[in-house]
Amino acid sequence: MPDTIDFGKTSEDYSRHRAGFPDEFFNRLRAFRVGLAGQRLLDLGTGTGALARGFARRGCDVTGLDPSLPMLKAARQRNREVGTHLHLINAKSEASGLAAKSFDVVTAGQCWHWFERSQAAAEVRRLLLPDGVLVIAHFDWLPLPGNVVDATEHLILEHNPRWAGAGGTGLHPDWLADVALGGFVEIETFSFDVPVWYSHESWQGRIRASAGVAASLPAATVTQFDEALGDMLATYFPEDPVLTPHRVWALVCHAPLT
């Protein structure tokens, strides 16, 4: 992750306001034999643990790994609030320090783009059992002309012109090369769109918890941005909650048998 991006600065908003992967994501993964009770699963870049908790609730033995201590602190707090258990480790995904061939499944949700990807793929190969499964997934908002996401992205760019996250499609085909070059096989992808409804308060929290805002801007600028976003919502998108279209995209592949 670039030095200028620090999600630890926004861990509270991240934990409270980022919508987690929907149930349908986990349901579709069962067709790939992922998320089954008793599986040993490692969640890379676990952050505040939202994806990891989804698998823990389904009976997996889940380890979450993240380089940010504030994010792991938020994950522990959230675990206490909802009664889930995760093994949490402070480490980098490219060099976890964990034992080789110790996991049935490795997941990376909302984080693969922050890694040194070839190194991360090699580390996943080392950690997975033969025929173990790697899942790389994203849950992205969709900026469509005139919608609240599009207007919000324009506002972020007004306050942070260096932000490179605007205009996404929620599809990440470049990552197929990462896993192919890393020696993974049986590579498949799937995607589907879901409507997500955010209250104005939660949408402001969700946007603060993004790379382009509180993770990278000075606190005073974040406050100015947040006020501007509140004004924009009240003026142009007065419905509350407001619809924010999202897309789930997932890549599923296997470590080779030998």
C-alpha angles and dihedrals in degrees: 000000000000114000091241092062115075116166089182087079090063102033095126094054090042092055096043105038113027110100111232127226110290124248090253089066091059091042092055092048091060088071085064091047091250122138097028121154112270097020116140103232131183118200111202119209087011094173108179090353102251096140093038091054090052089060093041089056087056093055102265122143096238132196117188120202128193137155093220117087094195090054092050090048089054090048091054091049092050091047090056091049095052100029101242126137125221131169101233123200130184104222144110120267092229092058110020099165089222124135119274120255093013103127137065093200136021120194133191115189122183092345116074092098091059094058133086083252102204090049092047092050091051091049091050090052089053094049099045126086115237108288089014117151131245117199119191111185142173134192105198134180114235120229107211122174110283098002126123093256092056092048091048093051090053089051092050090053091052089059098033113027090175093064109117100189102090127112099026124166097203091243122112110187094158090073091067088072090052093060096038091053088045090061099254120147140199090043115189137163137199135182139182137173126239133184113237121193117208127185112230089253093051094045089054089049091047091053093046086055093060132102092248097055129029095004091061112014130080114262094250091054091048089055092050091048093048091053091049091049091050090052092048092051093048093048105038106018105033094158109106119227097035126208116245114181114220136187128214115209124179137180117201123189141155136236110239119264092243 
